[in-house]
Amino acid sequence: MKVLQVSQNLFIRGGSDRMFLDTCALLESHGHGVIRFVAKHPDNPESPWSDYFPDAADFDKPGFTDLARYIYSRSAARALQRLIRDHKPDVAHIHIYYGKLTASILPVLKAAGIPIVHTMHEYRQVSPNYTLTHNDRIDEACCGMNAWRAAARRFNRGSFSRSALATFEWYVSRLVGSQRKIDRFIAISDFQKRKMAEHGVPEDKISRVYNFVDPGHEPVPAETRSASGPHTLLYFGRIEKVKGIFTLANAAKRLPDTRFRLVGEGDAKNELAEYVRTHNLANVELVGFTSGDELNNHIRNSLATILPAEWYEPFGLTVLESFAQQRPVIASRIGALPELIDEGADGLLFEPGNDADLCEKIQQLIDDPTRADAMGKAGRNKLIQQFDCETHYQNLMRVYEQAGAACNG
């Protein structure tokens, strides 16, 4: 089977990029031909498919052409037509395509009779405001028929013009067929599947397929961790308010003798740095973006990792990445996170936004680091048994088969 994998770029900026690239590698490891189709970007590594990559809208100095290309990219449609003509894929698996490639690619795939599978990495299918938040709080008022409210609420960086443009693009995408032309949707959790169906995505077209992480080699045993260890708590991910980073900072104020390390980049990084400075949080270390062995070392040398989300996390890839390094996770009880964490067995849950509750859960593990180690081992075992590569591959093949039947039926 020749699979066309479609996303925004070939480098990792977030969890959706990671899953796109890991899915490509997984399919290739099972002998499938994988064709990559993304937008041009200077950070993309060299690729045999680069000649097919279309230009994307430039929002550093946008002109009329960029605005038009953001809404509907004719260059993406033409590039995809050439790619299909030259390489004839059997199925198209699209990830995040809007804004760069746009819904212009969907009629091209349909005209070629290629089954389309779409992995929904957030909530963009039902609202222009893909986080379903307003003023950093859960808000589902801009979904489905009420999507127009997203512009009025200035969800995009507080800008009416940005929000209106994104909302208009969402309506154009829906008109072109962002829901109608998809043969099969993949929800990455049961929670996300329920939420998507609640807001209008046909439930009978949605398959739940959890994300996966390769556990790799057995991590370094607890007794050989660095001395920075057992009282260091780690957050890694986007530095955004909806990720609960200020709840985490407030918890750090309550626990001055415990080290907190935050790894990542994001729109709220400068604001967080200012908060740490003005509140003299000497126990908080802000680390920029890291990945690979450096990130794994941070995870291994922590008592636990923390995911204090205050939006509907559709999955929580950092939970699996923590389990891979045999560390437990303290996460907020929201979105899909309770699906991934068995409370008391491989992690702990706290009420979103409640820094006192978070502190209480952290203190439990500080008081009993042996329990934290046992939880970490349980988490790794669960990762191997439930979120492994082979299970994901088999589930993916079933979805591709269902998409083919729907496309040809």
C-alpha positions in Angstrom: 0.0 0.0 0.0 1.2 3.5 -0.9 0.2 6.0 1.7 0.1 9.8 1.2 0.8 11.5 4.5 -0.2 15.1 4.6 0.6 17.8 7.2 1.9 21.3 7.7 5.7 20.7 7.9 8.5 18.2 8.2 9.9 19.4 11.5 8.6 19.0 15.1 6.9 22.0 16.6 4.3 20.1 18.6 2.7 16.8 19.4 0.8 16.6 16.1 4.1 17.1 14.1 5.7 14.3 16.2 2.8 11.9 15.4 2.8 12.8 11.7 6.5 12.0 11.5 6.3 8.9 13.7 3.4 7.6 11.7 5.4 8.0 8.5 8.3 6.0 10.1 5.9 3.3 11.4 4.3 2.7 8.0 7.7 2.5 6.3 8.9 0.0 8.9 6.0 -2.2 7.8 7.0 -2.0 4.2 4.6 0.7 2.9 5.6 3.3 0.5 5.1 6.7 2.2 4.7 9.9 0.3 5.0 13.1 2.3 3.2 16.3 1.3 3.6 19.5 3.3 4.0 23.2 2.7 7.4 24.8 2.0 9.2 26.0 5.0 12.9 26.9 5.6 13.1 24.6 8.6 12.0 21.5 6.6 14.8 19.0 6.2 15.7 17.8 2.7 13.1 15.4 1.3 12.7 13.5 -2.0 9.3 15.1 -2.2 10.4 18.7 -1.8 9.8 19.6 -5.4 6.0 19.1 -4.8 5.8 21.2 -1.7 3.7 24.4 -2.4 4.3 27.9 -1.0 2.4 28.7 2.2 0.9 32.1 3.2 3.5 34.5 4.7 2.1 36.2 7.8 5.3 38.1 8.7 4.6 40.5 5.8 1.2 39.4 4.4 -0.1 40.7 1.2 -3.4 40.0 -0.7 -1.9 36.8 -2.2 -1.0 35.5 1.3 -4.5 36.1 2.6 -6.0 34.4 -0.4 -3.6 31.5 -0.1 -4.5 31.1 3.6 -8.2 30.7 2.7 -7.8 28.5 -0.4 -4.4 27.5 -1.8 -4.6 26.9 -5.6 -0.9 26.3 -5.6 -1.4 23.4 -3.0 -4.1 21.9 -5.2 -2.0 22.1 -8.3 1.1 20.6 -6.5 -1.0 17.8 -5.2 -2.4 17.0 -8.6 1.2 16.6 -9.9 2.1 14.4 -7.0 -0.9 12.1 -7.4 -0.3 11.9 -11.2 3.4 10.9 -10.7 3.1 8.6 -7.7 -0.5 7.3 -7.5 -1.1 6.8 -3.7 -3.7 4.3 -2.5 -4.9 6.3 0.5 -4.4 9.8 1.9 -3.9 10.3 5.6 -4.1 14.0 6.4 -3.2 15.6 9.7 -3.1 19.4 10.2 -3.6 20.9 6.7 -5.6 24.1 7.2 -3.9 27.5 7.0 -1.0 26.2 4.9 -2.3 23.6 2.5 -6.0 24.4 3.0 -9.2 22.5 2.1 -8.2 23.0 -1.6 -6.5 19.6 -1.4 -9.7 17.7 -0.6 -11.5 18.0 -4.0 -8.2 17.0 -5.7 -8.1 13.8 -3.6 -11.8 13.1 -4.2 -11.5 13.6 -8.0 -8.6 11.0 -8.0 -10.8 8.5 -6.1 -8.3 8.3 -3.2 -9.8 7.4 0.2 -9.2 10.2 2.8 -8.5 9.7 6.5 -8.2 12.7 8.8 -6.6 12.5 12.2 -8.1 15.2 14.4 -5.3 16.5 16.7 -7.5 19.1 18.3 -11.0 20.5 17.8 -10.6 22.5 14.6 -13.1 20.2 12.8 -15.9 21.7 14.9 -14.7 25.3 15.6 -12.3 27.9 14.2 -11.1 28.2 17.9 -9.3 24.8 18.0 -8.7 24.9 21.8 -12.4 25.6 22.6 -11.3 28.3 25.1 -12.0 32.0 25.6 -10.0 34.1 28.0 -8.1 30.9 28.8 -11.2 29.1 30.1 -13.2 26.4 28.5 -15.8 27.8 26.1 -17.8 25.8 23.6 -20.0 28.6 22.4 -18.2 28.9 19.0 -18.9 25.4 17.7 -20.8 24.2 14.6 -23.6 26.6 13.5 -22.3 29.1 16.1 -18.7 29.2 14.7 -19.2 32.8 13.7 -19.0 33.8 17.4 -15.3 32.9 17.3 -14.6 36.2 15.4 -16.7 38.3 17.8 -14.8 36.7 20.7 -11.4 37.6 19.2 -10.0 34.1 19.9 -6.9 34.6 17.8 -4.4 36.6 19.9 -7.2 39.0 20.9 -7.3 40.3 17.3 -10.6 40.8 15.5 -9.0 40.8 12.1 -7.1 37.6 12.7 -10.1 35.9 14.3 -12.4 37.0 11.5 -10.0 35.7 8.9 -9.6 32.3 10.6 -13.4 32.1 11.0 -14.0 32.9 7.3 -11.4 30.2 6.4 -13.2 27.7 8.6 -16.5 28.4 6.8 -14.8 28.1 3.4 -13.2 24.8 4.4 -16.6 23.5 5.5 -18.2 24.6 2.2 -15.4 22.9 0.2 -15.9 19.7 2.1 -13.7 19.5 5.3 -16.4 17.2 6.8 -18.3 15.9 3.8 -15.3 14.8 1.7 -13.5 12.9 4.5 -14.1 9.2 4.4 -12.9 8.4 7.9 -12.0 10.5 10.9 -9.6 9.4 13.6 -10.2 10.7 17.1 -7.1 10.3 19.4 -9.2 9.6 22.5 -12.7 8.6 23.6 -13.2 12.0 25.1 -12.3 13.8 21.8 -14.6 11.4 19.9 -17.5 12.2 22.2 -16.9 15.9 21.9 -16.6 15.9 18.1 -19.8 13.9 17.8 -21.5 16.2 20.3 -20.7 19.2 18.0 -21.7 17.6 14.7 -19.1 15.3 13.3 -21.0 12.1 12.3 -20.1 9.6 15.0 -20.3 6.6 12.6 -17.4 8.1 10.6 -15.1 8.4 13.7 -12.7 5.7 14.8 -10.8 6.1 18.1 -7.1 5.4 17.6 -4.8 6.4 20.5 -1.5 8.0 19.8 1.6 5.8 20.4 5.2 6.2 21.6 8.1 3.8 21.1 9.2 2.9 24.6 12.8 2.4 23.5 15.3 0.9 25.8 14.8 0.3 29.5 15.5 3.6 31.2 18.2 4.2 33.8 17.1 2.7 37.1 16.0 5.1 39.8 19.0 4.6 42.1 21.4 5.9 39.4 19.5 9.1 38.6 21.4 12.4 39.0 21.4 14.2 42.3 19.0 16.8 40.8 16.5 14.1 41.1 14.0 13.0 43.4 12.6 16.4 44.3 12.5 17.9 40.8 9.1 18.2 39.1 9.1 18.5 35.3 6.8 20.2 32.9 7.5 19.9 29.2 5.4 21.1 26.4 4.0 24.4 25.0 4.3 27.4 27.3 0.7 28.5 27.0 -1.8 29.7 29.6 -4.3 27.0 28.6 -1.6 24.4 29.5 -2.0 25.5 33.1 1.6 26.8 33.5 0.5 29.6 35.9 -1.3 27.1 38.1 2.1 25.3 38.2 3.9 28.5 39.0 1.5 29.1 41.9 2.2 25.6 43.1 5.9 26.3 43.0 5.3 29.3 45.3 3.7 27.0 47.8 6.6 24.5 47.7 9.8 26.7 47.8 12.0 23.7 48.7 11.0 21.7 45.6 12.6 22.4 42.2 10.4 22.9 39.2 11.8 22.7 35.7 9.7 23.8 32.7 10.9 22.8 29.2 9.5 24.3 26.1 8.6 27.4 24.1 5.3 29.2 23.5 3.4 32.5 23.4 3.3 32.8 27.2 7.0 32.2 27.8 8.0 35.8 28.4 5.0 36.4 30.6 5.9 33.4 32.7 9.5 34.5 32.9 8.4 37.8 34.3 6.1 36.1 36.8 8.9 34.0 38.0 11.2 37.0 38.3 8.7 39.3 40.1 7.7 36.5 42.6 11.3 35.5 43.2 10.7 31.9 42.4 14.3 30.7 42.7 13.0 27.1 42.6 11.7 27.5 39.1 14.0 26.8 36.1 12.8 27.8 32.6 14.5 25.7 29.9 14.0 26.4 26.2 13.0 23.8 23.7 14.8 20.5 24.0 14.2 17.1 22.4 15.8 13.6 22.1 18.3 12.4 24.7 18.4 15.8 26.4 14.6 15.8 27.0 14.7 12.2 28.1 17.3 12.9 30.7 15.1 15.7 32.1 12.3 13.2 32.3 14.3 10.4 33.9 15.8 12.7 36.5 12.5 14.0 37.7 10.4 12.7 40.6 7.4 13.0 38.3 6.2 15.1 35.3 3.2 17.4 35.6 0.6 18.2 32.9 -1.6 20.9 34.5 -3.9 21.4 31.4 -6.8 23.8 31.6 -8.3 23.0 28.2 -9.8 19.8 26.9 -6.5 17.9 26.2 -7.5 15.7 23.3 -4.8 13.2 24.2 -1.6 14.1 26.2 1.4 12.7 24.4 3.7 13.9 27.2 2.0 11.3 29.4 3.3 8.4 27.2 6.7 10.1 26.9 6.9 10.2 30.7 5.8 6.5 31.0 8.5 5.6 28.4 11.1 6.9 30.8 9.4 5.2 33.8 8.2 8.3 35.5 4.7 8.9 36.8 2.5 11.8 35.8 0.5 14.3 37.9 -2.2 15.7 35.6 -5.3 17.7 35.8 -8.6 15.8 35.6 -9.7 17.2 32.2 -10.2 16.1 28.6 -8.6 12.7 27.8 -6.1 12.7 30.6 -8.1 10.5 32.9 -8.2 7.9 30.1 -4.4 7.7 30.1 -3.7 7.8 33.8 -4.9 5.2 36.3 -5.0 7.3 39.5 -2.8 5.9 42.2 -1.4 3.2 39.9 0.7 5.2 37.4 -0.1 8.8 38.3 -2.3 11.2 40.2 -5.0 13.6 39.1 -5.9 17.0 40.5 -8.7 19.5 39.8 -7.8 21.9 36.9 -6.6 25.3 38.0 -6.4 24.2 41.7 -2.8 24.8 42.8 -3.5 23.7 46.3 -4.8 20.3 45.1 -1.7 20.1 42.8 0.6 20.8 45.7 -1.1 18.0 47.8 -0.5 15.5 45.0 3.1 16.6 44.6 3.7 16.3 48.3 2.4 12.7 48.3 5.2 11.7 46.0 7.8 13.9 47.8 6.9 12.0 51.0 7.2 8.6 49.3 9.6 8.6 46.3 9.5 4.8 46.3 5.9 5.0 45.4 6.7 7.3 42.5 9.2 4.8 41.2 6.6 2.0 41.4 4.1 4.2 39.5 6.7 4.9 36.9 7.3 1.2 36.3 3.5 0.6 36.1 3.2 3.4 33.5 5.9 2.0 31.3 4.3 -1.5 31.5 1.0 0.1 30.4 2.7 1.9 27.6 4.1 -1.3 26.2 0.8 -3.1 26.6 -1.7 -0.5 25.4 0.0 2.2 23.4 2.6 0.3 21.5 3.6 0.7 17.8 2.1 -2.6 16.6 -1.3 -1.9 18.1 -1.4 1.5 16.5 -0.4 0.1 13.2 -3.1 -2.6 13.2 -5.7 0.0 14.2 -4.5 2.3 11.4 -4.8 -0.5 8.8 -8.4 -1.1 9.8 -9.2 2.6 9.4 -7.6 2.7 6.0 -9.7 -0.3 5.0 -12.9 1.3 6.3 -12.0 4.6 4.4 -11.5 2.6 1.2 -14.8 0.9 1.6 -16.6 4.2 2.2 -14.8 5.9 -0.7 -15.8 3.1 -3.2 -19.2 2.3 -1.7 
